[in-house]
Amino acid sequence: MTQNPVPDAPDSDPTRPTALARRLRREILTGVLPPGSPIKERDHAERLGVSRTPLREAVRVLAQEGLVTLRPLRSPVVADPGLAEVLDEIAVLRRLELFGGELACAHATADEIAHIARLAEAVARDHATGDRLDVFDLDMEMHRAIVAAGHNPALARTHGEYLARLWRIRFLSASTRTDAERVLHDHRGMIEALVARDAARMLAHIDSHFDGLTRNVATHFRTEGRERPGGMAEDGP
């Protein structure tokens, strides 16, 4: 699966699969294409002014990221996982990031730590007034960079897959977040832990980060009326 759900650089050709995937990804993340909506090949190819082949490849990329669900002999649909599935994946991602944070404290280079610190500073600078999706991309890039700094390619690959699958729900849950100061505090703590090679402190801030994520995701599902595992709201008040 792809490790980088948000491309690092613009694609000059809007008909290429990578550029199409970027556009569709943004439409999914911002709700232009809502969960469960079909992605009809002919309609979207016409709308985007492209042939079906690059569109089909772009949809495959999004399916690998967990943003789209492929269906035999039917149009793909925008993924719509239930709360139980999302929480299971968050639990795995937490363990991956804890392991990655511990390894990063032991193995990150000075240049890698400086790069991670710059990403954290950019998130802190722009979180209140910047483009929500751009800031979110920077936030997720920081998390990827921490795990990558552990220098365990198998871990980085698996982490990238889970991060991609949770991209949309993390973005949506971030929009309901009321604890931005705690999140930024955790970011600062992670950087300080890396500089000090303090694995225990790093793990404490990652755990705090994921406790907040779990609360925010549950709040998002509750707000949407989709608390049951199958995505249906509980009966009653």
DRENNU-307598 format. One line per 4 residues: number of its first residue (from 1); their letters; for each residue y, z, x of C-alpha. Coordinates in Angstrom, 1 decimal, always signed. Each point is the difference from the previous one (the first is absolute). Layout:
REM residues N
NUM> A> Y:Z:X; ...
REM end
This chain:
REM residues 237
1> MTQN> +0.0:+0.0:+0.0; +3.6:-0.4:+1.0; +1.6:+2.9:+1.8; +3.6:-0.9:-0.7
5> PVPD> +0.9:-0.3:-3.7; +3.6:-0.8:+0.7; +0.5:-2.8:+2.5; +2.1:+0.8:+3.1
9> APDS> +2.1:-3.1:+0.0; +1.3:-2.5:-2.5; -2.0:-3.3:-0.5; +2.3:-3.0:+0.3
13> DPTR> -2.2:-2.1:-2.3; +0.0:+1.4:-3.6; -3.1:-2.0:-0.8; -2.2:+1.7:+2.6
17> PTAL> -2.6:+2.5:-1.3; +1.6:+2.8:+2.0; +3.4:-0.6:-1.6; -1.5:-0.4:-3.4
21> ARRL> -1.9:+3.2:+0.4; +3.2:+1.8:+1.1; +1.8:-1.2:-3.2; -2.8:+0.8:-2.3
25> RREI> -0.4:+3.4:+1.7; +3.6:+0.9:-0.6; -0.3:-1.1:-3.7; -3.0:+2.2:-0.4
29> LTGV> +1.6:+3.0:+1.7; +3.3:-0.3:-1.9; -1.8:-0.5:-3.4; +0.9:-3.6:-0.6
33> LPPG> -3.7:-0.5:-0.2; -1.3:+3.1:-1.8; -3.5:+1.6:+0.4; -2.6:-2.0:-1.9
37> SPIK> +2.0:-3.2:-0.3; -1.9:-3.2:+0.8; +1.0:-2.2:+2.9; -0.7:-3.4:-1.4
41> ERDH> -0.3:-2.5:+2.8; +1.6:-3.0:-1.7; +2.9:+2.0:-1.5; +0.9:+1.8:+3.2
45> AERL> -0.4:-3.0:+2.2; +2.4:-1.9:-2.3; +2.5:+3.0:-0.1; +0.0:+0.3:+3.8
49> GVSR> +0.1:-3.7:+0.7; -3.2:-0.1:+2.0; -3.5:-1.4:-0.2; -2.9:+2.1:-1.1
53> TPLR> -1.7:+0.2:+3.4; +2.6:+2.2:+1.8; +0.4:+2.0:-3.2; -3.7:+0.6:-0.1
57> EAVR> +0.0:+1.2:+3.6; +3.0:+2.3:-0.6; -1.8:+1.6:-3.0; -3.0:+0.6:+2.3
61> VLAQ> +2.2:+1.8:+2.4; +1.3:+2.2:-2.8; -3.5:+0.7:-1.2; -0.9:+1.2:+3.4
65> EGLV> +2.9:+2.4:-0.2; -1.1:+1.3:-3.3; +3.0:-1.3:-1.9; -2.0:-2.7:-1.9
69> TLRP> -3.4:+0.1:-1.6; -2.1:-3.2:+0.3; -2.2:-0.9:-3.0; -2.8:-2.6:-0.1
73> LRSP> +1.0:-3.0:-2.1; +3.1:+1.7:-1.2; +3.6:+0.3:+1.3; +0.7:+2.8:+2.5
77> VVAD> +1.9:+3.0:-1.4; +2.5:+2.4:+1.5; -2.1:+3.1:+0.9; +0.2:+3.0:-2.3
81> PGLA> -2.0:+2.9:+1.4; -0.4:+3.2:-1.8; +1.1:+3.4:+1.2; -3.5:+1.2:+1.2
85> EVLD> -0.4:-3.1:+2.1; +3.4:+0.3:+1.6; -0.5:+3.7:+0.8; -3.3:-0.8:+1.6
89> EIAV> +1.6:-2.5:+2.2; +2.9:+2.3:+0.9; -2.6:+2.7:+1.0; -1.5:-2.5:+2.5
93> LRRL> +3.4:-1.2:+1.2; +1.0:+3.7:+0.7; -3.1:+0.5:+2.2; +0.7:-3.2:+1.9
97> ELFG> +3.7:+0.9:+0.6; -1.0:+3.6:+1.1; -2.4:-1.5:+2.5; +2.5:-2.6:+1.1
101> GELA> +2.8:+2.6:+0.4; -2.3:+2.2:+2.2; -0.9:-3.0:+2.2; +3.7:-1.1:+0.2
105> CAHA> +1.0:+3.4:+1.3; -2.6:-0.4:+2.8; +0.4:-3.7:+0.8; +3.4:-1.4:-1.1
109> TADE> +2.2:-1.5:+2.7; +3.6:+0.9:+0.4; +1.0:-3.5:-1.2; -2.2:+0.4:-3.1
113> IAHI> +1.5:+3.4:-0.8; +3.5:-1.5:+0.4; -0.9:-2.8:-2.4; -1.3:+2.4:-2.6
117> ARLA> +3.1:+2.1:+0.3; +2.2:-3.1:-0.5; -1.9:-0.8:-3.2; +0.4:+3.6:-1.3
121> EAVA> +3.7:-0.1:+0.8; +0.4:-3.3:-1.9; -1.8:+1.5:-3.1; +2.2:+3.1:+0.1
125> RDHA> +3.2:-2.2:+0.4; -0.8:-2.4:-2.8; -2.1:+2.0:-2.5; +2.9:+0.8:-2.4
129> TGDR> +1.9:-3.3:-0.1; -2.3:-2.7:+1.6; -2.2:-2.4:-1.9; -2.9:+2.1:-1.3
133> LDVF> -2.7:-2.5:+1.0; +1.5:-0.5:+3.5; +0.2:+3.7:+0.6; -3.5:+0.5:-1.3
137> DLDM> -1.3:-2.7:+2.4; +1.6:+1.9:+2.9; -1.6:+3.2:-1.2; -3.5:-1.6:-0.1
141> EMHR> +0.6:-1.7:+3.3; +0.7:+3.4:+1.5; -3.4:+1.3:-1.3; -1.8:-3.0:+1.4
145> AIVA> +1.7:+0.4:+3.4; -1.1:+3.7:+0.2; -3.6:-0.9:-0.6; +0.2:-3.0:+2.3
149> AGHN> +1.3:+2.3:+2.8; -3.4:+1.8:-0.1; -1.4:-3.1:+1.7; -3.1:-0.1:-2.2
153> PALA> -0.2:-3.6:-1.3; -2.8:+0.8:-2.5; +2.1:+2.8:-1.5; +3.1:-2.1:-0.1
157> RTHG> -1.8:-2.8:-1.8; -1.5:+2.3:-2.6; +3.3:+1.8:-0.5; +1.8:-3.3:-0.5
161> EYLA> -2.5:-1.0:-2.7; +0.5:+3.2:-2.0; +3.8:+0.0:+0.6; +0.0:-3.6:-1.5
165> RLWR> -2.0:+1.0:-3.0; +2.3:+2.8:-0.8; +3.2:-1.9:+0.7; +1.1:-0.6:-3.6
169> IRFL> -0.8:+3.5:-1.4; +1.8:+1.6:+3.0; +3.0:-2.1:-0.6; +0.1:+0.7:-3.7
173> SAST> -0.6:+3.7:+0.5; +2.8:+0.1:+2.6; +2.5:-1.1:-2.7; -0.7:+3.3:-2.0
177> RTDA> +0.2:+2.1:+3.2; +2.3:+3.0:-0.2; -0.9:+1.5:+3.3; +1.6:-2.5:+2.4
181> ERVL> +1.2:+2.8:+2.2; -3.5:+1.4:+0.5; -1.3:-3.5:+0.8; +2.8:-0.6:+2.6
185> HDHR> -0.7:+3.5:+1.4; -3.7:-0.9:+0.4; +1.0:-3.2:+1.8; +2.2:+1.9:+2.4
189> GMIE> -2.8:+2.5:+0.5; -2.5:-2.8:+0.8; +2.3:-1.4:+2.7; +0.6:+3.5:+1.5
193> ALVA> -3.7:+0.6:+0.0; -0.6:-3.3:+1.8; +2.6:+0.7:+2.7; -1.5:+3.5:+0.5
197> RDAA> -3.6:-1.3:-0.2; -0.5:+2.8:-2.6; -3.0:-1.2:-2.1; +0.0:+3.1:-2.3
201> RMLA> +3.6:-0.6:-1.0; -0.7:-3.6:-0.5; -2.9:+0.7:-2.3; +2.1:+2.5:-2.0
205> HIDS> +2.7:-2.5:-0.7; -2.5:-2.8:-0.9; -1.7:+2.4:-2.4; +3.4:+0.9:-1.6
209> HFDG> +0.8:-3.7:-0.3; -3.3:-0.7:-1.8; +0.4:+3.1:-2.3; +3.3:-1.5:-1.1
213> LTRN> -1.5:-3.5:-0.4; -2.8:+1.4:-2.2; +2.5:+1.8:-2.2; +2.2:-3.1:-0.3
217> VATH> -2.9:-2.3:-0.9; -1.2:+2.4:-2.7; +3.6:+0.2:-1.3; +0.2:-3.8:-0.1
221> FRTE> -3.2:-0.4:-2.0; +1.0:+2.8:-2.3; +3.4:-1.7:-0.6; -1.8:-3.2:-0.7
225> GRER> -2.4:+1.7:-2.4; -3.0:-1.0:+2.1; -1.6:+3.3:+1.1; -3.6:-0.7:-0.9
229> PGGM> -2.2:-1.6:+2.6; -0.2:-3.3:-1.9; +3.8:-0.3:-0.1; +0.2:+1.3:-3.6
233> AEDG> +2.2:+2.8:-1.1; -1.5:+3.3:-1.2; +0.1:+0.5:-3.7; +2.4:+2.5:-1.4
237> P> +3.4:+1.3:+1.1
REM end
